[in-house]
Amino acid sequence: MDPLRAQQLAAELEVEMMADMYNRCGPPGEGIGDAGVPGGHYKESELSKGECVCLDRCVAKYLEVHERMGKKLTELSLQDEELLKRMQQGTGTA
């Protein structure tokens, strides 16, 4: 895979991941589930302390995974570029 295509795929993956996070951080029962945020319908406009803690943990976990995946994708992209260079050197093409 050429480096430009790899960058495009990485960018597309990042957009998909951010959209997924946005969708998962919706109202309880519609995305986050019952992992610490009870109920499903709100009468209050602000989050409770427990809801804020739950949301903070969820976002922190997501961002940690996002960072790990970004590092791994960068590593794989560099490996692909190195392999492509070796292949081009071996065949004598520039």
DRENFI-822020 format. One record per residue: x, y, z of N, C-alpha, C, O in turn; residue in three letters. Coordinates in nm, 3 decimals, always signed. Layout:
BEGIN
SITE      n_px      n_py      n_pz     ca_px     ca_py     ca_pz      c_px      c_py      c_pz      o_px      o_py      o_pz   rest
SITE         X         Y         Z         X         Y         Z         X         Y         Z         X         Y         Z    ALA
...
***
This chain:
BEGIN
SITE      n_px      n_py      n_pz     ca_px     ca_py     ca_pz      c_px      c_py      c_pz      o_px      o_py      o_pz   rest
SITE    +0.085    -0.117    +0.000    +0.000    +0.000    +0.000    +0.090    +0.124    +0.000    +0.187    +0.131    +0.075    MET
SITE    +0.057    +0.219    -0.084    +0.140    +0.339    -0.091    +0.115    +0.428    +0.032    +0.007    +0.422    +0.091    ASP
SITE    +0.212    +0.510    +0.070    +0.201    +0.592    +0.191    +0.082    +0.688    +0.189    +0.019    +0.710    +0.293    PRO
SITE    +0.049    +0.745    +0.075    -0.065    +0.837    +0.067    -0.195    +0.765    +0.098    -0.279    +0.817    +0.172    LEU
SITE    -0.211    +0.646    +0.043    -0.333    +0.567    +0.070    -0.339    +0.527    +0.217    -0.447    +0.527    +0.277    ARG
SITE    -0.225    +0.493    +0.275    -0.221    +0.457    +0.418    -0.264    +0.575    +0.504    -0.337    +0.557    +0.601    ALA
SITE    -0.219    +0.696    +0.469    -0.259    +0.815    +0.544    -0.408    +0.841    +0.529    -0.475    +0.880    +0.625    GLN
SITE    -0.460    +0.820    +0.410    -0.604    +0.840    +0.387    -0.685    +0.742    +0.471    -0.786    +0.780    +0.531    GLN
SITE    -0.641    +0.617    +0.475    -0.712    +0.516    +0.555    -0.707    +0.550    +0.702    -0.806    +0.534    +0.774    LEU
SITE    -0.590    +0.597    +0.750    -0.576    +0.634    +0.890    -0.669    +0.751    +0.923    -0.732    +0.752    +1.028    ALA
SITE    -0.678    +0.849    +0.834    -0.766    +0.964    +0.855    -0.912    +0.921    +0.858    -0.990    +0.968    +0.941    ALA
SITE    -0.951    +0.832    +0.767    -1.088    +0.782    +0.764    -1.121    +0.705    +0.892    -1.230    +0.719    +0.947    GLU
SITE    -1.026    +0.625    +0.939    -1.046    +0.549    +1.061    -1.064    +0.644    +1.180    -1.148    +0.620    +1.266    LEU
SITE    -0.985    +0.750    +1.185    -0.995    +0.845    +1.295    -1.133    +0.912    +1.295    -1.194    +0.927    +1.401    GLU
SITE    -1.181    +0.950    +1.178    -1.313    +1.012    +1.169    -1.421    +0.914    +1.216    -1.512    +0.952    +1.289    VAL
SITE    -1.410    +0.789    +1.174    -1.507    +0.687    +1.216    -1.504    +0.667    +1.367    -1.608    +0.653    +1.431    GLU
SITE    -1.384    +0.666    +1.424    -1.371    +0.646    +1.569    -1.431    +0.764    +1.646    -1.498    +0.743    +1.747    MET
SITE    -1.408    +0.885    +1.600    -1.463    +1.002    +1.667    -1.616    +1.002    +1.657    -1.685    +1.037    +1.753    MET
SITE    -1.669    +0.965    +1.541    -1.814    +0.957    +1.524    -1.872    +0.849    +1.615    -1.978    +0.868    +1.674    ALA
SITE    -1.802    +0.737    +1.628    -1.846    +0.630    +1.716    -1.849    +0.678    +1.861    -1.944    +0.649    +1.934    ASP
SITE    -1.745    +0.750    +1.903    -1.741    +0.801    +2.039    -1.857    +0.897    +2.063    -1.923    +0.890    +2.166    MET
SITE    -1.882    +0.985    +1.969    -1.992    +1.080    +1.982    -2.125    +1.006    +1.997    -2.207    +1.042    +2.082    TYR
SITE    -2.144    +0.904    +1.916    -2.269    +0.828    +1.923    -2.282    +0.750    +2.052    -2.392    +0.735    +2.105    ASN
SITE    -2.171    +0.700    +2.104    -2.176    +0.621    +2.228    -2.197    +0.708    +2.351    -2.244    +0.658    +2.454    ARG
SITE    -2.165    +0.833    +2.344    -2.178    +0.923    +2.459    -2.313    +0.994    +2.459    -2.324    +1.109    +2.502    CYS
SITE    -2.414    +0.926    +2.411    -2.549    +0.981    +2.409    -2.617    +0.957    +2.542    -2.552    +0.921    +2.640    GLY
SITE    -2.747    +0.978    +2.546    -2.823    +0.959    +2.669    -2.812    +0.815    +2.720    -2.794    +0.723    +2.641    PRO
SITE    -2.824    +0.795    +2.852    -2.817    +0.660    +2.909    -2.921    +0.569    +2.845    -3.033    +0.611    +2.815    PRO
SITE    -2.882    +0.447    +2.824    -2.971    +0.350    +2.763    -2.967    +0.356    +2.611    -3.015    +0.265    +2.544    GLY
SITE    -2.910    +0.463    +2.557    -2.900    +0.476    +2.413    -2.757    +0.466    +2.364    -2.733    +0.466    +2.244    GLU
SITE    -2.661    +0.459    +2.454    -2.523    +0.452    +2.411    -2.434    +0.404    +2.523    -2.362    +0.304    +2.509    GLY
SITE    -2.438    +0.474    +2.634    -2.351    +0.439    +2.746    -2.404    +0.315    +2.817    -2.327    +0.241    +2.878    ILE
SITE    -2.530    +0.293    +2.811    -2.589    +0.177    +2.877    -2.606    +0.202    +3.026    -2.620    +0.317    +3.069    GLY
SITE    -2.604    +0.098    +3.102    -2.625    +0.112    +3.246    -2.494    +0.102    +3.322    -2.493    +0.055    +3.436    ASP
SITE    -2.385    +0.144    +3.263    -2.253    +0.132    +3.326    -2.228    +0.246    +3.424    -2.117    +0.299    +3.428    ALA
SITE    -2.326    +0.284    +3.502    -2.305    +0.387    +3.603    -2.400    +0.503    +3.588    -2.406    +0.588    +3.677    GLY
SITE    -2.475    +0.510    +3.480    -2.570    +0.618    +3.461    -2.709    +0.556    +3.454    -2.747    +0.500    +3.351    VAL
SITE    -2.786    +0.567    +3.563    -2.918    +0.505    +3.566    -3.022    +0.584    +3.486    -3.001    +0.699    +3.450    PRO
SITE    -3.133    +0.518    +3.459    -3.245    +0.587    +3.395    -3.235    +0.589    +3.245    -3.156    +0.516    +3.186    GLY
SITE    -3.315    +0.671    +3.184    -3.317    +0.681    +3.040    -3.380    +0.811    +2.994    -3.365    +0.851    +2.879    GLY
SITE    -3.451    +0.875    +3.087    -3.517    +1.002    +3.054    -3.476    +1.104    +3.158    -3.473    +1.075    +3.278    HIS
SITE    -3.446    +1.224    +3.112    -3.401    +1.329    +3.203    -3.507    +1.436    +3.221    -3.578    +1.472    +3.127    TYR
SITE    -3.515    +1.484    +3.342    -3.600    +1.600    +3.371    -3.509    +1.718    +3.408    -3.554    +1.832    +3.412    LYS
SITE    -3.382    +1.688    +3.436    -3.286    +1.791    +3.475    -3.194    +1.822    +3.358    -3.166    +1.735    +3.275    GLU
SITE    -3.149    +1.946    +3.352    -3.064    +1.986    +3.239    -2.916    +1.962    +3.266    -2.836    +1.972    +3.173    SER
SITE    -2.877    +1.932    +3.390    -2.737    +1.912    +3.423    -2.713    +1.768    +3.468    -2.803    +1.701    +3.518    GLU
SITE    -2.589    +1.723    +3.448    -2.551    +1.588    +3.490    -2.522    +1.587    +3.640    -2.474    +1.685    +3.696    LEU
SITE    -2.551    +1.475    +3.703    -2.517    +1.459    +3.844    -2.368    +1.428    +3.856    -2.300    +1.405    +3.755    SER
SITE    -2.318    +1.429    +3.977    -2.177    +1.399    +3.999    -2.142    +1.259    +3.949    -2.040    +1.240    +3.884    LYS
SITE    -2.227    +1.162    +3.978    -2.203    +1.024    +3.933    -2.202    +1.012    +3.782    -2.121    +0.938    +3.726    GLY
SITE    -2.291    +1.085    +3.717    -2.295    +1.083    +3.571    -2.170    +1.146    +3.512    -2.117    +1.097    +3.412    GLU
SITE    -2.123    +1.255    +3.573    -2.001    +1.320    +3.526    -1.880    +1.228    +3.540    -1.796    +1.221    +3.450    CYS
SITE    -1.873    +1.157    +3.652    -1.762    +1.064    +3.674    -1.767    +0.952    +3.570    -1.665    +0.915    +3.513    VAL
SITE    -1.886    +0.899    +3.546    -1.902    +0.792    +3.448    -1.859    +0.839    +3.308    -1.786    +0.769    +3.238    CYS
SITE    -1.904    +0.957    +3.270    -1.871    +1.011    +3.139    -1.721    +1.040    +3.129    -1.660    +1.012    +3.026    LEU
SITE    -1.662    +1.095    +3.235    -1.518    +1.121    +3.235    -1.438    +0.992    +3.215    -1.343    +0.989    +3.138    ASP
SITE    -1.477    +0.887    +3.285    -1.407    +0.758    +3.272    -1.421    +0.702    +3.131    -1.325    +0.651    +3.073    ARG
SITE    -1.540    +0.712    +3.077    -1.566    +0.660    +2.942    -1.479    +0.733    +2.840    -1.415    +0.670    +2.756    CYS
SITE    -1.477    +0.864    +2.847    -1.400    +0.944    +2.752    -1.250    +0.919    +2.772    -1.177    +0.910    +2.674    VAL
SITE    -1.204    +0.907    +2.897    -1.062    +0.880    +2.923    -1.021    +0.747    +2.863    -0.913    +0.736    +2.803    ALA
SITE    -1.104    +0.645    +2.878    -1.073    +0.514    +2.820    -1.070    +0.522    +2.668    -0.981    +0.466    +2.604    LYS
SITE    -1.166    +0.592    +2.612    -1.170    +0.606    +2.466    -1.044    +0.676    +2.416    -0.982    +0.631    +2.320    TYR
SITE    -1.007    +0.786    +2.481    -0.889    +0.861    +2.436    -0.761    +0.780    +2.450    -0.671    +0.790    +2.367    LEU
SITE    -0.753    +0.698    +2.555    -0.636    +0.612    +2.572    -0.625    +0.512    +2.457    -0.517    +0.492    +2.401    GLU
SITE    -0.736    +0.449    +2.422    -0.736    +0.354    +2.311    -0.707    +0.426    +2.180    -0.633    +0.374    +2.095    VAL
SITE    -0.764    +0.545    +2.163    -0.740    +0.624    +2.042    -0.591    +0.655    +2.028    -0.537    +0.645    +1.918    HIS
SITE    -0.526    +0.693    +2.136    -0.383    +0.722    +2.133    -0.302    +0.597    +2.098    -0.210    +0.602    +2.016    GLU
SITE    -0.336    +0.486    +2.160    -0.266    +0.360    +2.132    -0.280    +0.320    +1.986    -0.184    +0.278    +1.922    ARG
SITE    -0.402    +0.334    +1.934    -0.425    +0.296    +1.794    -0.350    +0.390    +1.700    -0.296    +0.346    +1.598    MET
SITE    -0.346    +0.518    +1.734    -0.271    +0.613    +1.652    -0.124    +0.579    +1.645    -0.063    +0.584    +1.538    GLY
SITE    -0.067    +0.543    +1.760    +0.074    +0.504    +1.763    +0.098    +0.377    +1.682    +0.196    +0.368    +1.608    LYS
SITE    +0.008    +0.281    +1.695    +0.023    +0.155    +1.622    +0.009    +0.178    +1.471    +0.085    +0.122    +1.392    LYS
SITE    -0.087    +0.261    +1.431    -0.105    +0.290    +1.288    +0.018    +0.362    +1.232    +0.059    +0.335    +1.119    LEU
SITE    +0.074    +0.453    +1.310    +0.195    +0.522    +1.267    +0.310    +0.423    +1.251    +0.384    +0.428    +1.153    THR
SITE    +0.324    +0.334    +1.347    +0.428    +0.231    +1.342    +0.411    +0.143    +1.217    +0.508    +0.116    +1.146    GLU
SITE    +0.290    +0.100    +1.192    +0.264    +0.016    +1.075    +0.290    +0.091    +0.945    +0.341    +0.034    +0.848    LEU
SITE    +0.254    +0.218    +0.942    +0.278    +0.299    +0.823    +0.427    +0.313    +0.796    +0.471    +0.304    +0.682    SER
SITE    +0.504    +0.336    +0.902    +0.650    +0.346    +0.885    +0.709    +0.214    +0.836    +0.800    +0.213    +0.753    LEU
SITE    +0.658    +0.104    +0.888    +0.706    -0.027    +0.844    +0.673    -0.049    +0.697    +0.755    -0.100    +0.621    GLN
SITE    +0.552    -0.009    +0.656    +0.514    -0.022    +0.515    +0.603    +0.063    +0.425    +0.643    +0.018    +0.318    ASP
SITE    +0.633    +0.185    +0.468    +0.720    +0.272    +0.389    +0.859    +0.211    +0.375    +0.919    +0.215    +0.268    GLU
SITE    +0.909    +0.156    +0.485    +1.042    +0.094    +0.482    +1.043    -0.027    +0.389    +1.137    -0.046    +0.312    GLU
SITE    +0.940    -0.108    +0.397    +0.929    -0.224    +0.309    +0.921    -0.182    +0.163    +0.984    -0.243    +0.076    LEU
SITE    +0.844    -0.078    +0.135    +0.831    -0.028    -0.001    +0.967    +0.022    -0.053    +1.002    -0.003    -0.168    LEU
SITE    +1.043    +0.092    +0.032    +1.176    +0.139    -0.008    +1.268    +0.022    -0.038    +1.341    +0.025    -0.137    LYS
SITE    +1.263    -0.079    +0.046    +1.348    -0.197    +0.024    +1.311    -0.268    -0.107    +1.399    -0.312    -0.182    ARG
SITE    +1.182    -0.277    -0.132    +1.137    -0.343    -0.255    +1.182    -0.262    -0.377    +1.225    -0.320    -0.477    MET
SITE    +1.173    -0.130    -0.369    +1.213    -0.046    -0.482    +1.364    -0.055    -0.503    +1.411    -0.056    -0.617    GLN
SITE    +1.440    -0.061    -0.395    +1.585    -0.073    -0.407    +1.624    -0.209    -0.465    +1.719    -0.221    -0.541    GLN
SITE    +1.550    -0.310    -0.429    +1.579    -0.444    -0.477    +1.549    -0.461    -0.624    +1.614    -0.541    -0.692    GLY
SITE    +1.451    -0.388    -0.675    +1.416    -0.399    -0.817    +1.485    -0.293    -0.901    +1.480    -0.299    -1.024    THR
SITE    +1.550    -0.195    -0.835    +1.622    -0.091    -0.907    +1.535    +0.020    -0.956    +1.578    +0.101    -1.038    GLY
SITE    +1.408    +0.028    -0.906    +1.322    +0.140    -0.945    +1.329    +0.248    -0.840    +1.355    +0.220    -0.723    THR
SITE    +1.304    +0.371    -0.880    +1.309    +0.483    -0.786    +1.173    +0.538    -0.760    +1.159    +0.633    -0.683    ALA
***
